[in-house]
Amino acid sequence: MPAHYYERLSFLDGSFLALESPTTHMHVAGAAIFDAAPLTKADGGIDIDKIQAFIESKLQYIPRYRQHLARVPIEKNPVWVDDEHFDLDYHVRHLSLPKPGSEEQLRSMMGRLLSQQLNRAKPLWELWVVEGIEENRFALVFKIHHCMIDGVSGVDLMAVLLNFVPTDEIEEIKPFEPRPAPGAADLMVGESLRRARRVLRAAHGIPHLAEEAVAIGSEIQRRAKAVSYSLTSGWLTPASRTPINEKIGPNRRFEWLSLPLAEVKEIKDLIGGTVNDVVLTTVAGAVRKFFIEERGFPVDDVEFRVMAPVSVRSKDQQGRLGNQVAMWLMSLPIAEPDSLRQYAIVQDRTLHLKKTNQALGASTIVQLSSGTPATLLGMAARRATRIRPFNMTVTNVPGPQFPMYMLGSKLLVQYPAVPLWAGHGLGVALFSYNGELAWGLNADWDVVPDVSAFVEKVQAAFAELREDARRAAGLDKPKKKTKKGSSAKSKM
C-alpha cells in the first residue's frame, strides 16, 4: 500500500466547485422511477436492505464515490482522498410518500432535495429510495456534485446499478480499505514534484519538436481557429435580461414531462436535422410562448442564448470519472413566430457550431486555463456569473433504447435535473430511454413559480412543430379556420 494517495481535480471539475455559492447549487440530480413489485417485501414495503447491499457491491467500480475533498496548502487546489470514515447509511436513505403517493408529491419532494447543498466533508453524492408511489412504483432520487460526473461519461451511479436483464444476484461485497490520505506537508511536496516532472517531460520532448513541428503547427492552427470562433460566439458579452434571469435564491421547484421519442424522430426524419435540433426548437417555441403569454414580455429584440454541454470524451477516456465536456453557446430564435422557420434557423446554427469546431474551442480554453490557482479560479468564476453570457442551460443526454433493470425491477422513466447558474431561474435537462424523451425542469422557487406553465408551453410548442412538419411533408392537410379563428373539425 502506498504511503499516501490523492488525485487532483481537473480545471473543469474545480470550476464547478468554484461556481457554487449559497444560492447556486452545482449538483446534477435525477428521479428514476421503477416497477416496485419485484422488490416488494411480504409486509408491502420496499426491500431497502437488498437495495443498499446491491449499491454497496457496485461501489468498487466507482471509487470516487468513497472519496472526499482535501485542499493543497497555500494554493488551495482541491484533491480527492479516500474517506476513511465512509458510511453508506449516510449516503443511501429511505423515504416514503404519504398516500396516495402521487407524482406531484414526488416532484415536490425532489424540489426540496434540490434546494439542499451536498456536505463537502463527505463524498459528494446522496441517494434516496422513495417508496409508496401510486401504481406500485418506487423511485431512486439521486444527487451528485457536478465536479464528480459530467452526465454523459457512462460511469456514474445509475450506470453501474442498471443491467440489461432482471436479476437477484448481488456481487460479493469487497471490504473497503481506504488508502492513507496525505498530510499538508505530503501534499506540498507531492505537488512540487509533479510540477518538476512536468517541466522535465517538456524538456525531454524538445529534441523531437523539429520532426513533429508540422503536425503540431497544424493542430495549433486548428485549435486556435476553434478558440476564435468560440470566444466570438458570445462568451464575453452578456445575453439579454429576461423574466427568468433574475437574482435566484436557494430554493427550487421541479417539474417534468415525457414525449414519445418516435414523434421527436419523426420530425427530424420529415424535415431533416437531428433530435437535438428538435429539442432546441421546442425550447425556443416554449420560451417564446411563456414570455408572451405568461409574462407579457416582448421578445422581438431579445437575444436569448442557451448553453448546451457537448461531450468531448475520447474513446480512450471511456470509463474514467471526471468531466470531459465542452459548452456550445447558441442563440435561439424566440422572436420568430413560425415553427418551421425557427427549426431552419436552429439547424443552421447547430451546423455552424459543428463546422467551426466550437466544442474543441471551448475545451481548448479549459485546457489552457488548467494551471490556474484555486483562488484565481474562484475570482474568475464570480466574474463569469456577473457577465451571464447565456440565459438557460439545455442539456440532452441520450440513453439506452431498451429496458434496463435494477435487480429485478424495471426502470420505467428517468427525469434529470441540471444545476441553475447564478442569475438563471430555469434549467432544462433531457434523457432519452426506451422510446421516451424525459424532460426535467429545475426552477428557482421565486423567479419561476409558474414552472408548470412552462411545461404546458413545451407541450404546445412540440405539438405545433410536429403538426407543421407533417403538413410540410404533405401528411396532414391544413386545418380550415372558422370565422373566429379557431380550428374547424375536418370532415370524415
Steps between C-alpha positions, in 0.01 A plus 500: 500500500642846410605740775216725393262548209315791343367612160490853364178645367509620143458871431144444380409293805650766726302769322174330600611528862596866454165585342305375800352754742228494769242549224673321210502125560731320258358150527339300223205286601224277377195297590503144367161330535477119517243222511480417872357146481829304474647680805188504718522308829222294655397795720453718192811715543804531273796277584737785588761263648530315170528825305764633738703178479476516119626859496787412734604213273531743206711769668817309411443614139471869589769573762428874484180433694709412808727805476464850639674830437824625655697816422865557412647749751560859386375462141176335625451283192255215572598132491315172556596274791342179626246547779618287792166562676279412204149403614256373238203570730577871472479490122212255440178605675146369513184708465131431446243730346168556680220314329402499221860579406437711191755620247420854617616406849816345357577815299443713809740285700751514214488880511581500872793262449634714216492800736757346739872502428724198541728480802857561378644311795344182356512329159290726282193286427173398665222261399147459632290186453144637486219248535122534500456646151162428342468218245738285707819691421801628691770752412871550544564871540871566463713810537867517393731800494586614149873480578465119518317416183416666167175312442609339173818319602326166536641428846279636774285353772195424287715353223647236731167426672312419178518175306366369170306219666322462835703315762504434874874442516713731712875491456721424795550820696872562517629668817590863448860572597557876472844602383677737742429864431800733477570761764554866418877454459449195276267698274746788471787267414291289263374802306850649478633172359210479254581845361870411476422180310280695260793735421736204450258327263474818298883528488541138389259565217701791352726283273194356333329833436656554158370177355157562650487870418275469196240286679516719810464815297199365317330399825579838660347678203189280516457562872573872473231537235252304713583716804447816293154383390414396856603832656309704241179295546397712799697373801644845568174696482181481707184351354174694517332525837169314509236413760684176584835674550468659840686456827426149624468357850583156641157339453388299198189370328515195274264400219515242225338371186560218253468492120499193273844477343345366180309826456818701560687294240207529259554876483870478415432221250238714324691828479863404565727582790552317829314413817692781670372746237145392589573548870653846458217615271243374750678694775503811281128471435426437866707799615325724248154386610590522870639853474213636292202313644601462866723801565390754239865541404579622144752278322570683173836645608607229743818300446422183691804274528519145629805310617497140380762263644667277239707193583864514388592168662722298269477121463807447720337707776187285526455366852688782673332721755516878474361746252587482130251752366514825308230760463317616191361851518206556268237769445144366466263674254225580750391807301399277206131399522510227231616164637649375172702818453613464862611147420693608190684766700584255779621245247727756330646610832573151628666415167715814536602398853608160370683634192693754708600242762370713784492205740875461430546874549326499837690194621830658386425811705444275801831319437689830468357607836586174675786647704289773656531506882180440695484858630518645149255238375249612764542863394455405133187299582343793683589728210338260253176491696480881491537502120228231456571418133199269468143483626440129550671162501354234270666160526387193306649162597421193286427182690438135409197428282417169666380405851748516788466348847625556851500153653159370389329837464454659158598863455189676371628856451780726620456878534829696519575834670772746400648760740388863487780747445495843666228715342329200340149426616442195278707211364394222262643147496391208282567127509380259232425143607306209352298706254430800725663843522480608864526872582602625845443870575694644794371844602571760766214509750440876474619592149294232321214403735293415192736234364197275444384755240833461322433125481176577316688728259751223423214266416328765287821595315581138423147427376513806275840406357390143432175610336684751279765243405236243404310759297820613324565136407149465360379262773239734649271741320488858628224549752218729393437800720159608629397861493621533860839361405468166675580175323202335335457125530592321181224307327529125479 
